[in-house]
Structure formats: structure tokens, C-alpha cells
């Protein structure tokens, strides 16, 4: 009786895993081409804007100097100091967080 119950549970689990795998068969394990293109656009725009905004008050920092989570905090502070437009902020942050 117990073996039969375990076998049935195993079969149900196997079927559910198969259904879940089939539902995700079309998905990718990384960014889509559109996301990659958007990242590159933001990266290049941020690369151009970074020295303009940051050198205005101090020497621009090396992007590798801080961890990505630290750049989130730094850019939040600098956004208010420099009155960054949201579009420029996003581009600079993308550059700083991914340039290594």
C-alpha cells in the first residue's frame, strides 16, 4: 500500500515537472536580444554622460571602485546634488554598474 502511494506521488511529481518544463521551454536563461540592445544603448549613453556630470564637481570615479549596489546609493545622492534627469541617471547608473 505504501509503495503504491509513493509510486503514485512520484508519477504525479514527474508529470508536473514535465508540464512546468514544457511551459518554460521557450524561455531563455539570459536577457532577450531586446534587453541586450537596450543595455548597450544605456551603457554607451552613460559612458558619454558620466564624465560630463561627474567631472563637473569632482574627478569622475573609476566604475570598478565601487560595487553595483554601492553605485545605487551614490547615484541616488548625486541625483539630488546635480539634479539629474531620470533618463540620464538610468544611463549613468547602467554604465557605472556594468563597466569593469
BELSULLIN-V756645 format. One record per pair of residues at least 6 apart in sequence whose ideal C-beta (glycine too) atoms are under 6 Angstrom apart, sorted by the first residue. I is the first residue (numbers start at 0). J is the second residue. Records with the same first field share a line. If there is no record, write none. Layout:
# BELSULLIN-V756645
I->J ; J
This chain:
# BELSULLIN-V756645
41->90 ; 93
42->93 ; 94
44->90
45->90 ; 91 ; 93 ; 94
46->94
48->87 ; 90 ; 91
49->59 ; 91 ; 94
50->59
52->81
53->59
62->95 ; 98
63->99
67->96
70->95 ; 96
74->92
78->88
